Amino acid sequence: MVDRPVAEAKAELFKALAHPARILVLEALAEGEFAVGELADRLGMELSHLSQQLAVLRRVDAVANRRVGSVVFYRLRDPRMTQLLFVAKELLVTSLQDNRDLLQRLGSATDTR
């Protein structure tokens, strides 16, 4: 039996991940905890834009934050997010390799005519 609420929660997580800026944020945070300003500099992102992206990631509990005085630090809430990003990259690499192989075979088939 399919568990619809779980499927919906997964869909919300994947929707939150479906933006290049948020992927960049998560990949940076995979390296450790950063202050917001440091993260903005590291990514070359405006603070307002970064704050919007972090808010989306907070809503799905992908990131956690802590405040020290006036400085807010962010980190991945769960280190397994790094694994998810790695698996996504591996899937893309495999797909691109498969497409490259197909393209080469198609090119070879055209050359024999």
ChimeraX attribute file (.defattr): number of C-alpha atoms within 10 A of each C-alpha:
attribute: neighborCount
match mode: 1-to-1
recipient: residues
	/A:1	3
	/A:2	6
	/A:3	7
	/A:4	9
	/A:5	9
	/A:6	10
	/A:7	11
	/A:8	11
	/A:9	12
	/A:10	13
	/A:11	12
	/A:12	14
	/A:13	17
	/A:14	12
	/A:15	12
	/A:16	19
	/A:17	20
	/A:18	11
	/A:19	11
	/A:20	10
	/A:21	16
	/A:22	18
	/A:23	16
	/A:24	13
	/A:25	23
	/A:26	22
	/A:27	16
	/A:28	17
	/A:29	20
	/A:30	18
	/A:31	11
	/A:32	12
	/A:33	17
	/A:34	17
	/A:35	17
	/A:36	18
	/A:37	16
	/A:38	13
	/A:39	19
	/A:40	18
	/A:41	12
	/A:42	12
	/A:43	14
	/A:44	10
	/A:45	15
	/A:46	11
	/A:47	15
	/A:48	10
	/A:49	11
	/A:50	19
	/A:51	14
	/A:52	12
	/A:53	19
	/A:54	21
	/A:55	13
	/A:56	17
	/A:57	22
	/A:58	17
	/A:59	13
	/A:60	16
	/A:61	13
	/A:62	19
	/A:63	21
	/A:64	16
	/A:65	16
	/A:66	12
	/A:67	10
	/A:68	8
	/A:69	6
	/A:70	6
	/A:71	10
	/A:72	13
	/A:73	17
	/A:74	20
	/A:75	21
	/A:76	24
	/A:77	15
	/A:78	13
	/A:79	14
	/A:80	11
	/A:81	17
	/A:82	16
	/A:83	12
	/A:84	11
	/A:85	16
	/A:86	13
	/A:87	12
	/A:88	11
	/A:89	12
	/A:90	12
	/A:91	12
	/A:92	12
	/A:93	12
	/A:94	11
	/A:95	12
	/A:96	12
	/A:97	12
	/A:98	12
	/A:99	12
	/A:100	12
	/A:101	12
	/A:102	12
	/A:103	12
	/A:104	12
	/A:105	12
	/A:106	11
	/A:107	11
	/A:108	11
	/A:109	10
	/A:110	9
	/A:111	8
	/A:112	6
	/A:113	5
